[in-house]
């Protein structure tokens, strides 16, 4: 679904745009009561059975975009309930970050095999013969599966010569590598927050747009209007996300129109991370531990803590690129506010950790930033081309794609110790990450650097991205080739990271 324009993406963009417009208009959050009527105009529903339902859902989306929690459905309350607390520049998220709007959920079927109209009522009746529970019989001239008997083994689907039996899975549940999504008593999806690591893959997989993460658009704009020096640090996956005219130089121009004082690429922090992670690996493996896991992906990090607590000490103690870059800005510009702009929902949780929240003040996804561009009616084609971002190396920019982190560290170790081969293994998507960690825990990766990316494809596939994953990866590859320097050893900040850690 990612990168495919749809009613869902339109509604999300409209929500972010209207919240940003309201904030830029002066921060009178009482206007939020009117936003559902702007987002869902007219007197006819766009998709659902009732325009009133669509507006109720839009109202919850507005609340979540401002960092507020979903209202209980059993009691009457205003959209602006609690906004006096949220409408301040220093507001952090209240958990949970990722939410399901109950009345937006379609109660999709979960893990079922069903016979389609393609059934030919064949004489072989192979589906019936292979079923170990006798769950399939002919009804009205077609095979029929009794769901109360079916054990979901899938043998019937494999045996059918006409591919007439399909496997139905709830999309959000299938995409969740943590198995955190279950059904409530009404068949609606609900999130087990004890398992959730906020990767956001359920969010981009839900065909009904029922899953939403909280945002800070309103708070960022409040900080800008208040007169703070607000600095945007942008993740390497940003390139190309806002259309063919959104060159790095024009993005800087656009960010200044929004009110940002300065724009810095997080590839700078990725270079520092590479250097420090290489040091960390060489010092600890195998002397202190048999392998090391990378530290960059917060959902991978959280997954290890939740499912493999005995292995958490194997994660590199190196700061993430976001934190390295944020600390550099805080050091260079005392008193500034730092906004991380990236593809990732999980970065929002990382930023509110007690040891990090003083470094990163706000987090915006590319999708949320697009709403701010829309609110200011920014036309990239007409913007001046400012001097682009040129301090990050090719290696640092490569962190945006799967394999980029481990590859950068391995290349650096090779440069510094040519006789040493650093072996790496990587996984994309949390299900594959779990398999990787199971093998590591069993001792299969002694001496390895393990890279885990919660999103299949890496950061370019994050929940807050706008481009199709394959296209985003190609654009990042071009951006890497345009870097003035290749290795973190050539970065102007090569010796800075150890003083920020």
C-alpha positions in Angstrom: 0.0 0.0 0.0 2.9 2.4 0.7 3.5 4.8 -2.2 0.1 4.1 -3.7 -2.2 7.1 -3.5 -5.5 6.3 -1.9 -8.4 7.7 0.1 -6.4 6.8 3.2 -3.3 8.7 2.3 -5.5 11.7 1.2 -7.3 11.7 4.6 -4.0 11.4 6.5 -2.5 14.3 4.5 -5.6 16.4 5.0 -5.5 15.9 8.8 -1.8 16.9 9.0 -2.4 19.8 6.7 -5.4 21.2 8.7 -3.7 20.7 12.0 -0.6 22.6 10.7 -2.8 25.4 9.2 -4.5 25.8 12.6 -1.2 26.0 14.4 0.3 28.5 11.9 -2.9 30.6 12.3 -1.9 31.4 15.8 -2.4 28.2 17.8 -6.1 28.6 18.8 -6.7 24.9 19.3 -10.4 25.4 19.8 -10.7 25.5 16.0 -10.0 21.8 16.1 -13.8 21.2 16.6 -14.3 22.5 13.0 -11.5 20.4 11.4 -13.6 17.2 10.8 -15.9 19.3 8.6 -13.0 20.5 6.5 -11.4 17.1 6.3 -14.8 15.4 5.4 -16.8 18.2 3.6 -20.3 18.0 2.1 -23.2 15.9 3.1 -22.3 12.5 1.5 -19.8 10.0 2.9 -16.6 9.3 0.9 -16.4 5.6 1.8 -18.2 4.5 4.9 -21.9 4.1 5.5 -22.2 7.5 7.3 -20.6 10.9 7.0 -21.1 11.3 10.7 -18.9 8.2 11.3 -16.3 9.5 8.9 -16.2 12.8 10.8 -16.0 11.0 14.1 -12.9 9.1 12.8 -11.4 12.4 11.4 -11.9 13.9 14.9 -9.9 11.2 16.5 -7.2 11.5 13.8 -7.0 15.2 14.7 -6.5 14.4 18.3 -3.8 11.9 17.6 -2.0 14.2 15.2 -1.7 16.6 18.2 -0.4 13.9 20.5 -3.7 13.3 22.4 -5.2 10.0 23.2 -8.4 8.5 21.7 -11.5 9.5 23.6 -13.6 6.8 25.2 -16.6 5.9 23.1 -19.0 5.5 26.0 -18.9 9.2 27.1 -19.4 12.5 25.4 -16.4 14.8 25.1 -15.1 17.5 22.8 -12.3 17.0 20.3 -10.4 19.6 22.2 -10.7 17.7 25.5 -7.3 17.9 27.2 -5.7 20.1 24.5 -4.8 22.8 27.0 -2.3 20.2 28.3 -1.1 19.2 24.8 -0.9 22.6 23.2 2.5 23.5 24.6 5.9 23.2 22.8 7.4 20.9 25.4 4.6 18.3 25.4 5.8 14.7 25.0 3.7 11.7 23.9 1.5 9.9 26.4 1.6 6.2 25.7 0.4 4.4 23.7 2.0 5.8 20.6 0.3 3.5 18.0 -3.5 3.4 18.4 -6.5 1.6 16.7 -9.6 3.7 16.4 -12.2 1.1 17.3 -15.1 2.2 15.1 -12.7 2.6 12.1 -11.7 -1.1 12.3 -13.4 -3.4 9.8 -13.1 -6.5 12.0 -11.3 -8.3 9.2 -11.2 -12.1 9.2 -8.2 -13.6 10.9 -6.3 -16.6 9.6 -9.1 -18.4 7.7 -9.2 -20.6 4.6 -12.2 -20.0 2.4 -13.4 -21.5 -0.9 -13.9 -19.0 -3.7 -16.3 -19.1 -6.7 -13.5 -20.7 -8.7 -14.4 -24.1 -7.1 -15.3 -26.5 -10.0 -17.0 -29.2 -7.9 -14.5 -31.6 -9.3 -14.7 -35.3 -9.0 -11.3 -35.6 -7.4 -12.4 -33.5 -4.4 -8.8 -33.4 -3.3 -9.4 -30.6 -0.8 -11.8 -32.9 1.1 -9.5 -35.9 0.9 -6.5 -34.2 2.4 -8.4 -32.4 5.3 -7.3 -34.1 8.5 -10.4 -32.9 10.4 -13.2 -33.6 7.9 -13.9 -29.9 7.8 -14.7 -29.7 4.0 -17.9 -30.9 2.3 -20.0 -30.1 -0.7 -22.7 -27.5 -0.1 -24.8 -26.3 -3.1 -22.4 -27.8 -5.5 -19.3 -26.2 -4.1 -16.7 -27.2 -1.5 -17.4 -25.5 1.9 -15.1 -25.2 4.9 -16.6 -25.6 8.4 -14.6 -23.0 10.3 -15.4 -24.6 13.6 -13.5 -27.8 12.5 -10.7 -26.2 10.4 -7.3 -26.2 12.0 -5.8 -23.8 9.4 -3.2 -26.3 8.2 -3.6 -25.2 4.5 -3.5 -28.7 3.0 -6.7 -28.0 1.2 -5.3 -24.9 -0.5 -2.2 -26.8 -1.7 -4.3 -29.7 -3.0 -6.8 -27.7 -5.1 -6.0 -27.9 -8.8 -7.9 -24.6 -9.4 -6.3 -22.5 -6.7 -9.9 -22.0 -5.5 -9.1 -21.9 -1.8 -7.6 -18.8 -0.4 -5.9 -17.9 2.9 -7.3 -14.8 4.5 -5.3 -12.9 7.1 -6.0 -9.7 8.9 -3.5 -7.3 7.2 -2.4 -5.5 10.3 -1.9 -8.8 12.2 0.0 -10.4 9.3 2.4 -7.4 9.2 3.1 -7.4 12.9 6.3 -9.2 13.6 5.7 -9.0 17.3 2.3 -10.8 17.2 1.0 -7.8 19.2 -2.3 -7.5 17.4 -5.3 -9.6 18.7 -9.1 -9.4 18.5 -11.4 -8.1 21.1 -14.8 -9.6 22.0 -16.3 -7.9 18.9 -13.7 -9.1 16.4 -12.1 -5.7 16.3 -8.3 -5.5 16.2 -6.6 -4.3 19.4 -2.9 -3.9 20.3 -1.1 -5.6 23.1 1.0 -2.7 24.1 3.3 -4.9 26.2 4.5 -6.5 22.9 4.3 -3.5 20.6 7.6 -1.8 19.6 5.9 0.9 17.5 7.5 -0.1 14.2 4.3 1.1 12.5 4.0 -1.7 10.0 0.4 -2.3 11.0 -0.3 1.3 10.4 0.7 1.2 6.7 -0.9 -2.3 6.2 -4.4 -1.5 7.4 -6.6 -1.0 4.3 -9.2 0.9 6.3 -6.9 3.4 7.9 -7.9 2.5 11.4 -4.4 2.5 12.9 -2.8 5.9 13.7 0.2 7.1 15.6 0.5 10.2 17.6 2.2 13.3 16.3 3.7 16.6 17.3 3.0 18.9 14.4 1.1 21.4 16.5 3.8 21.5 19.2 6.6 22.0 16.6 4.8 25.0 15.1 4.1 26.4 18.5 7.9 26.3 19.2 8.6 28.0 15.9 6.0 30.8 16.5 7.3 31.2 20.1 10.6 32.3 18.6 12.7 29.3 19.5 15.7 28.5 17.3 14.3 25.3 15.8 16.7 23.1 13.9 15.6 20.2 11.7 17.8 17.1 11.5 16.7 15.0 8.5 17.2 11.3 8.1 19.0 10.1 5.0 15.8 8.6 3.6 14.4 12.1 3.1 15.7 12.4 -0.4 13.0 12.3 -3.1 10.2 11.8 -0.6 8.4 15.1 -1.5 8.4 14.8 -5.3 10.7 15.1 -8.3 11.4 18.8 -7.7 12.3 18.4 -4.0 16.0 18.4 -4.3 18.1 18.7 -1.1 18.7 22.4 -1.8 15.0 23.1 -2.3 14.1 21.2 0.8 16.3 23.6 2.8 14.5 26.5 1.2 11.1 24.9 2.0 12.1 24.2 5.6 13.1 27.9 6.1 9.6 28.9 4.8 8.1 26.7 7.5 10.2 28.6 10.1 13.1 26.2 10.7 16.3 28.0 11.4 18.7 25.4 10.1 18.6 22.0 8.3 21.3 19.3 9.0 21.5 15.8 7.6 21.5 12.9 10.1 24.0 11.2 7.9 26.5 13.3 9.9 25.4 11.4 13.0 25.5 8.1 11.1 29.2 8.7 10.3 29.8 9.2 14.0 27.8 6.1 14.8 29.9 4.0 12.3 33.1 5.1 13.9 32.0 4.5 17.5 30.2 1.2 16.7 33.4 -0.1 15.0 35.4 0.8 18.1 32.7 -0.8 20.3 32.9 -4.0 18.2 36.7 -4.3 18.2 36.8 -3.7 22.0 34.1 -6.2 23.0 34.0 -9.0 20.4 35.0 -11.7 21.2 36.8 -10.5 24.4 33.6 -9.6 26.3 30.8 -11.0 24.2 30.4 -13.4 21.4 28.6 -11.0 19.0 27.3 -7.5 18.8 23.9 -6.2 17.6 23.6 -2.7 16.0 21.9 0.0 17.9 20.3 2.2 15.2 16.8 0.8 14.7 14.7 1.5 17.9 12.1 -1.2 17.1 14.9 -3.8 16.7 16.4 -2.6 19.9 13.0 -2.8 21.7 12.3 -6.2 20.3 15.5 -7.6 21.8 14.7 -6.1 25.2 11.2 -7.5 25.1 11.8 -11.0 23.6 15.5 -11.7 24.3 16.3 -9.9 27.6 19.3 -12.2 28.2 20.8 -10.8 25.0 20.2 -7.1 25.6 23.8 -6.5 26.8 24.9 -7.6 23.3 23.5 -4.4 21.7 26.1 -1.8 20.9 26.2 1.0 23.4 26.8 3.5 20.6 24.3 6.3 20.3 21.9 6.3 17.3 22.6 8.7 14.4 19.6 10.8 15.5 21.0 11.3 19.0 24.5 12.0 17.8 23.3 14.7 15.4 20.9 16.2 18.0 23.7 16.4 20.6 26.0 18.0 18.1 23.3 20.7 17.4 22.7 21.2 21.1 26.5 21.7 21.6 26.9 24.1 18.6 23.6 26.0 19.3 22.9 26.1 23.0 19.2 26.6 23.8 18.1 25.4 20.4 15.2 23.0 19.8 15.9 19.9 17.7 13.3 18.3 15.4 14.2 14.9 14.0 12.5 14.4 10.6 12.5 10.9 9.4 10.6 7.8 8.1 10.1 6.1 11.5 7.3 5.9 14.0 9.5 4.1 16.5 11.8 7.1 16.7 9.0 8.9 18.5 9.3 6.5 21.3 13.1 6.6 21.3 13.0 10.4 21.6 10.9 10.3 24.8 13.3 8.0 26.7 14.5 9.8 29.8 18.2 9.7 28.7 17.3 11.2 25.2 14.4 13.6 25.6 16.7 16.5 26.5 18.5 15.9 23.1 15.6 15.5 20.7 12.7 17.8 21.4 10.3 16.7 18.6 9.9 14.0 16.0 8.1 14.4 12.7 7.6 11.8 10.0 8.0 12.7 6.3 4.2 12.3 6.0 3.7 14.8 8.8 6.2 17.3 7.3 4.4 17.0 4.0 1.3 18.3 5.8 3.2 21.3 6.9 4.4 21.9 3.3 0.8 21.7 2.2 -0.4 24.1 4.9 2.2 26.7 3.7 1.3 25.9 0.0 4.9 25.3 -0.8 5.7 24.7 -4.5 9.1 23.1 -4.8 9.4 24.0 -8.5 9.3 27.7 -7.7 11.7 27.6 -4.7 15.3 28.8 -4.9 18.0 26.1 -4.9 20.1 26.6 -1.8 23.4 25.0 -1.2 22.6 21.4 -0.5 23.5 19.2 2.4 27.0 18.0 1.9 28.6 17.0 5.2 27.4 13.4 5.3 29.4 10.7 3.7 28.2 8.0 1.3 28.4 5.5 4.1 26.3 7.6 6.4 23.6 8.1 3.8 23.5 4.4 3.2 22.1 3.8 6.7 18.7 4.4 5.1 18.6 1.0 3.4 18.9 -2.5 4.8 22.5 -3.6 5.1 23.8 0.0 5.2 24.7 0.0 8.9 26.6 -3.3 9.0 28.2 -2.6 5.7 29.5 0.8 6.8 31.0 -0.6 10.0 32.5 -3.6 8.2 34.1 -1.3 5.6 35.5 0.9 8.3 37.1 -2.0 10.2 38.5 -3.2 6.9 40.2 0.1 6.3 41.7 0.3 9.8 42.5 -3.4 10.1 43.0 -4.8 6.6 43.9 -8.3 7.9 40.6 -8.6 9.8 37.4 -9.8 8.3 34.3 -8.6 10.1 31.5 -11.0 9.4 28.0 -9.6 9.3 24.4 -11.0 9.2 21.3 -8.9 8.8 17.5 -9.3 8.9 14.6 -7.1 7.6 11.2 -7.2 9.2 10.7 -8.1 12.8 9.8 -11.8 12.1 13.1 -12.2 10.4 14.8 -10.3 13.1 13.4 -12.7 15.7 14.8 -15.6 13.8 18.2 -13.9 13.6 18.2 -13.4 17.3 17.1 -16.9 18.1 20.1 -18.2 16.1 22.4 -15.7 17.8 21.2 -16.7 21.2 21.9 -20.3 20.2 25.5 -19.4 19.5 25.3 -19.5 15.6 26.8 -16.0 15.1 29.9 -16.0 17.2 32.2 -13.1 16.1 29.4 -11.4 14.0 28.0 -7.9 13.8 24.2 -8.3 13.5 22.1 -5.7 11.9 18.3 -5.7 12.4 15.8 -3.5 10.6 12.2 -3.6 11.7 10.9 -2.4 8.3 11.4 -4.7 5.3 13.9 -2.8 3.1 15.2 -0.6 5.9 14.4 2.9 6.9 13.2 3.7 3.4 10.2 1.5 4.3 9.3 3.2 7.5 5.7 3.9 8.4 6.1 7.7 7.8 7.4 7.5 4.3 5.7 8.6 1.1 7.5 6.8 -1.7 7.3 3.1 -2.8 10.1 1.3 -1.1 12.0 0.2 -4.3 12.0 3.7 -5.7 13.1 5.2 -2.4 16.0 2.8 -2.2 17.1 3.8 -5.8 16.9 7.5 -4.9 19.0 7.0 -1.8 21.6 5.1 -3.8 21.9 8.0 -6.2 22.2 10.4 -3.2 25.0 8.2 -1.8 26.9 8.5 -5.1 26.6 12.3 -4.9 28.3 12.5 -1.6 31.5 14.5 -1.6 33.2 11.9 0.6 32.8 8.1 0.9 34.2 7.1 4.3 33.3 8.3 7.8 37.1 8.6 8.3 36.9 11.6 5.9 34.0 13.2 7.8 34.7 16.6 9.4 33.1 15.2 12.5 35.2 11.9 12.7 36.6 12.8 16.2 33.5 14.5 17.6 31.4 11.4 18.3 33.4 10.2 21.3 32.8 13.5 23.0 29.1 13.3 22.5 28.6 9.7 23.6 
